[in-house]
Amino acid sequence: MADGDSVLQSVRNRLGTFQRRIDRSSENRIKRWILFDGDRERVAVALLGTVFCVMLVMGGIWPIEYQELLGETTMVQTVFNTLLSGTILLVSIVVSIAAVGISQELTSLGNQSERVDTIIEFQGELESNDIVDVSPARPGQFTAVVLRSVKQRADDLQQLEETTERDGATGREYHDELERLRTDIHANTEEVLTTFSRVPSGSTDELLTGLNYDSSWQLYQSRRILTKYGDELTDAERSVIEDIMDTLHKLMVSREYFKTLYYKLELSDLSTTLLTVSLPIIVFITYVLLAIDSGIFPNVSFFGYTPLTVFISLAYTIALAPYTVLTSYVLRAAAVTKRTPEEGPFVLDGDRETVYDVEHGH
């Protein structure tokens, strides 16, 4: 059992889909396009193209067996009947989920007013803390402003540390702890800003610009520095660390809110696209069932492929369109959820080392 788990973990690591923090600015372009950057409809079309190519390759590798298999009219009709029933069921389920999401938006005027007031107050906190004169209206710009503020405060803290005299052992430990925090803030900020530079202004992808920022570990490290060296910190240093913690808190809250907005928009887009695709597909599958039963395909072969082989392969691919649409949307939504699982200061990334890991040898 242990060997099986090791093999499974090795496969997961090679695929990379189960790793939480991946720098989107440098990871595999195809993977990045499928999971994040690619338009969902284009990703669905790419999946359909892959299925069609696989079907043709199978027909080329085992031409006789494949043609005999497709010649079984009853079995082929059963497959398409199943796809037809599945498409109708899939549309019903997705539309029902969308209806539940819409129903949550039907609230009283007081609740709507409270929701808007909360957002305005949250933006005002950035202005009152001198992070920015006027809080940006676009999500990506908002995230960029908050991250630059964290980065600037980390640099200010380092400058204060360089001008404060401390004894040898404590001074070195504090310097190392602070340098780890500052380096991590700089690296994470540059990663997010690089991602933001590729995102079209005004697109829903702006909601995901802060996806990979590891604020949980930085908040933990800041709290640890403040607790461990609290008595030895100057008032200015303590104030800057508290500002870093407060700004990271705002980043966490805004990221969760943006993620909620993203899910609402994705669900709306998924419902619209699925409904648009499904009706023609239902009509098309009905036509395929009638065409297969009519026996209108000539018994000729071209490079090992018959008209029936190509038609069934193409028809099967097209019939899968609703499922590839659903797959393309769920892949991105699952990737977003997988890479932002933390709540507050809790660190789930196994690559992140905390003081308890060192003390207990984990």
C-alpha positions, 0 to 999 in steps of 0.5 A: 500500500505504501508503495502504491501511495508513493507511485501515486504521489510521484505521478502527481508531482510530475503532472504538477496539478496537485502542487498548490503554489506554482509561479504562473509567470514561468510554468508550462505555457500549455498548462497555464493556458488550459488552467487559467489564461485560455478562453474557456470556449477555446479550451473546450474546442481544443479538447474536442479536437484532441478527442477527434484526433484520438478517434481517427488514430484508433481507426487507423491503428485498428481499422478492421476492428474499429469499422466492425465496431462502428458497424454495429448499428444498435450499439452505436445508437445506444451510445448516442442515446446515452449521450443525448440523455446525459446532455439533457440531464447535464443542462438541467443540473447546471441550470438548477445550480445557476438558479440557486446562485441567482436566488441568493442575490434576491435580497432586501434593499437593506441587505444590498445597502449594507453590502455596498457600504461594507465594500466602500468602508473596506476601500476607505481603510486603504485610504485612511492608512495612507496606502493610496489616495483613492482606492482603485476600482479595478480588482487587479489594480487594487491587488497591485496597490496592496502588494506594493504597499506590503513590499514598501513596508518590508523595505522600510522595516529593513532600513529601520533594522539597519539603523538600530543597534542590537547585541550579536546573537539576537541581532543576527537572528532578528536579521535572518528572520526579517530577511526571510520575510522581506525576500519572500514578500519581494519574490511573491510581489514580483510574481503577481505583478508579472501575472498582472502585466499579462492580464487584459484590463477590465477582464475577469482574469483580473480577479485572479491576479493575487492567486499565488500570493502566499500571504498566510506564511508571511502573516505567520512570520510577521506575527512570530517576529512581533512576538519573539522580538517584541520587547527589543523592537523600537516603536517604529519597527513595531508599527511597521510590522503591525502595518504589514500584518494589517495590509496582509489581512486586507489582501486576504479579505479582498482576495476571498471577495474577488474569488467569490465574484469570479465564481459568480461570473464563471457560473453565469458564463458556464450556464450561458455557454452550456445552454447555447451549445446544448440545444444544437447538440441535442438536435444534432444527436437526433439527426445522427440517430436517424442517419445511422439507421438509414444506411446512407453511407457508401462502403468505400475506403480512403487510406483505411478510413470509410465515410462511416468511420469519419462520420461517427468519429466526428459525430461522437466528438461533437456530441461531447461538446457540452461535457468539454465545456463543463470540463474547461470551466471546472478545470479552472475553478478547481485550480483556483480553489486548489491554489487558495485553500488557506484561511487566515494565518493557517499554512497548508503548503508543505514546502513552507517551514514553520518554527514548529516543524523545526522543533518537532522535526516535521 
